[in-house]
């Protein structure tokens, strides 16, 4: 997937640099910081936390089994001089069997088709799809020809902040979430007024609310 993305970005870069100076001036390019966006989407953070907890549990299980194997080897080494060759081979076969079980468990959890990839698909990808849909919506509304991801492998030697639409993407996601929570006519009117605000107006309102909250806390 990453390789495919890199190829797309490279193709776009070659296309842009291959155009004439006059053509370049007519192209609209925006960019987003996908890491910044996902870090500020509560649903994504919650999904990632769930996934991290499961990964931690799986790793603890593997570590516990590896300690058991290490103890089995230590016990065998201590008792080796007291055992017949046949018993030694049986104990070594038993250890090998447990080692193979642990390797199979690791593949089941962390392999290319393992539970980690499946759980990430279930928990995380729907949130990412929501972000990508918001990117497409903003890009079409602002008539961007290309939208690049600053946090990807694409090297951005310079990027003017005014072309960063990450905050617009976050605002679009928040408004989309609010639409699903509208129940009354009053809620609809409030949502309508809220969506009529520009990003700058929303930021100013949030700053005023933060200042008011800080003053209230001081009192």
N, C-alpha and C positions, 0 to 999 in steps of 0.2 A: 504494500500500500504506500509506504514512504517512498519507495523507488519510483512508483507511478507518479506520485505527487511531484517528486523532484524533476521528472521528465517533463511534466506539464509546465512547471515553473521555468525550466530551462527553455522550453519552446516559446513561452511567452516572452522571456527576456531576449531571446534571439530575434523574435518578431519585432519587438520594440526597438532594439538597437539597429535593426536592419531598415527601419523606416527613414524617410527623409526628414530633415529638420522641420519642414513645414507640416508634415503629417504628424510628427510627434507633438506639436503644439495643440493639435485637436484631440488628442487622446486624453481621457480622464482616468486617472489611476488613484485608487484608494488603498489603504492597508488596514489590517486589524492585528491585534496582539491576542492570539487565541488563548494563550496561557492566562493573560490578564482577565479575559472575558470569563473563562471557566472558573477561575478563582473567585469571581464575584457572582456566580450563579449558585444560590443555596442548594438547589436540587442536585447539581453536579457534585458539590462538596459532600452532601449527604450520601449520594451513591458511591462516591470514591471512598468515604469513610467505611461504609459497609463492606466494600471490596477489600480494603486494607485490613479490616478485622478478620475476614475470612482467610486472607493470605497469611496473616500472623498465626492463626490457628493451625493452618496446614504446615507451616514451617516448624511450629512447636512440636507437632506430631512427628515430623521427619527427624527433628533433633532428638526427640525422646527415643525413637527406634534406633538411631545411630549410636546413642549412649548404651542402649541395651546390647548392640552388636559389639561395641568396644569392651563392655564388661564380659561378654561371652568369650572374646578372644583372650582377655586377661586371665580369666579362669582357666581356659584351656592351656595357656602357657604355664600357669602355676602347677597344673596337674599333669602336664605332658609326661614327665618322667615316671609317673605312677600308672600310666595307661598303656594298653597294648596298641600296636599299630592300627589294628582294626577299629578300636574305639576312637583313636585319634582321627581317623578318616571319617568316621560317623559324625563326630563333633564338628569337623571342618565342613562336611556336607551340610550339616544343620545351619552353620553360620552362613554358608554360601546361599542357602535357601532363603534365609531371612534378609540377606543383602539384596537378593533379587526382588523380594517383596517390596523393599523400600524403594528400589529403582523404579519398579512398576508404579508404585504410589506417586513418586515424583512426576513420572510421565503423565499419570492420570490427572494430577493437579496442575502441573506447570508446563506440560508438553504443548506442541503446536496446536493440538486439538483438545487440550485439556480444559479442566474446569475454570481456570483463570481466564482464558480467552472467552469461554462461554458466558461466564458471569459478567465480564467486562462488556460483552455485547448486550446483555440483558439490562445492566444497570447504567452504563455510561453512554453507549452509542445513541440512545433516544435523546439524551440531553445534547449531545454533539449535533444531532440532526436538527434539533430546535435552533441551535446557534447558526448552523449553515442556512437554514430557511430564513432566519432574520437577516443574515448577510445578503442573501439574494434579494430580499425585499428592499433593503436600504440601497443596495447597489442599483437596482432598477429605478427606484424613486429618484436617486441623485444622478442617474445616467452615467455610472462608471463603466468604462470598458473593461477594466481589470480590477480585482481586489486581491491583494497579496496578503499572506500571513507572515507577520514580522517574526513570530516565534518558531517558524519552520527552518529548514536547512537553507532556504533561500537567503543569501547574504545581501543585506540592505546597507550599503555604505552610507547612505543619508536618507532620511525620511522627515519631511516637514510635518510638524504636529497637526497642521490644519487638514492634512489628508488622512489622519487617523480617525476611523469611524467606529472604534471599539466601544466608546461610550454610547453612541447611537444604537449599536447592536444590543448593549445591555438594557437600554431604555425600551427598545422594542420587545425584548424578552419579558421585562417586568410588566409592560402593558398587556402583552398577550396573556400572562398569568392572571392579571386582574380581570380580564374579560370573562374568564371562566368562573370568577367569584361574584359576578354581578347577579343580584337577585331582585332588587326593587327598582322602581322608577327613579328614586333618588340616587341610587348607586349608578344607574345608567347616565344620569345627568352629570354626576361628579366625574365619571369616567370620560364623558365627552369633553368636559372642560379640561380635564387633565391631558387628554390626548391632543388638545389644541395648542398646548404649550410647546415651545421649542426646547431643545436640549439646554440652552443657556438659561432659559427661564426656569426650567426644572432645577438646574444646579443652584440658581439664586434662591429659589424657594427652600431647597434642602439646607443651604447655608444659613438662611434666616431661622429655620426650624432648629438647626443644631445650636446656633447662638442662643436662641430662646431657652432651649433645654439646658444649656450650660449655665445660663443666668439663674434658672429655676433651681438647679442643683446647688449653686453657690448660696442661694437664699435658704 
